[in-house]
Amino acid sequence: MEQSVAFLKEKLVEPHFIKQLIDQINKDFYRATQIEAVPLEATVHEIVVNVEIALKEIIHRDASKISTLLYLVDVPEIEVEQYLSTTTENLLSVVTFLILKREFQKVYLRNKIL
């Protein structure tokens, strides 16, 4: 979790990025699982915590939706496969980081292009 929080705090230098990131996360989570993961007024720490909680909920409800989510977010399989032999908690932390990193990249690129 610390890695994800540190990454977001470093990258989210403009306040409008936080709202756009939350919107992007919720859009992809909802498309994959019908769950909105992050409250609209969340802080950086709350974003990370809520994504991890949502991932746990998805695993308990229907673990097959995790692959759909990773596909929609566009997290490379190779990055996830490297950690499959680790503990569940560590894997959740890594997947949370990978999702947040990719979602941030989407928001950042969208802002640079527009």
N, C-alpha and C positions, 0 to 999 in steps of 0.2 A: 504494500500500500504506500509506503514512504516514497518509493520510486515514482509511482504515478502522481502523487501529490507534488513532488519536487518538479517533475516534468511539466505539469500544468502550470504551476506557479511561475516557472521560468518562461513558458511560452505565451501565457495569456496576459500579455502586457497591456492590451487594449480592452477596456471594459465590455465593449460590444461583442468581443470574441466569446466571452463566457456565455452570454445568452444564445449566440449562434451555435456554440458547442452543445449546449443543453438541448436546443431544438434538433440538432443533427442526431444526437444520441437517442432522443425520444422517438424521432422518426424511424430510425433503423430498428430500434428495439420493438416498436409497435408493429412494424411491418413483419418482423420475424416471429413475434410472440404475443402480440396483443397486450403488451405491458409497456407502460411509460415508466422509464427507470428513474428519472431525475426530476425533482420539483423545479419549477421555473425560477425560483429565487435562491437556488442552492449556491453555496460557497464552493471553492475548489475542493476542499476536504469532503464536503457533502456529496459532490459529484462522484468522487472516487468511491466513497462508502456506498452510495446508492447503486452504482453500477455493479459493485461486488455483491451486494444484497440481491439485486435483480438476477444476476447470474446464478446464485445459489437457488433462488426460487424457480428459475427455469430448469435447472438440473433436477430439482425435486418433482416438478410437474411433468416435464417431458424433455428429457436430456437430448433427444434428437433435434430439438429446435436450436441448440447451441450451434450446430454446424450451419443451419440456415442463417442464424445471426452473424456468424463469422463470415459467411459468404456475402451477405448484404453490406456488412461493414467493409469488406474487402481486406480482411486480415489474411496474409499468406499462410497457407497450411504448413509450410516448412517451418515457419516461426513457432507455431503451436506444437508441432511434432517434436521439437527439440526438448520439450518439457513434459511430455506425456508420462515419463517414468518417475516424475517427482510426486510429492505428496499432493493431496487434493487442495489443501490451503495454498500451497505454493503455486500450483497450476492456476487456481482462481486469481491469485495476485498477478501472475504473468498475463493471463488472458485479459484481465481488467486493464493492465497497462497497454497491451497491444491494441485493444479496442479504442482506448482513449487517445493513443498516439495516432491511430489512423483517422479517427473522427476529427482530431485537431488538424491533421493534414488536409482533410477535405475542406474544413472551414477556412484555413489559411489560404489555400490555393484559390478558393472561390473569391476571397477578398482581394487577392493579388490580381486576379484576372479581371474582375469587375471594376 
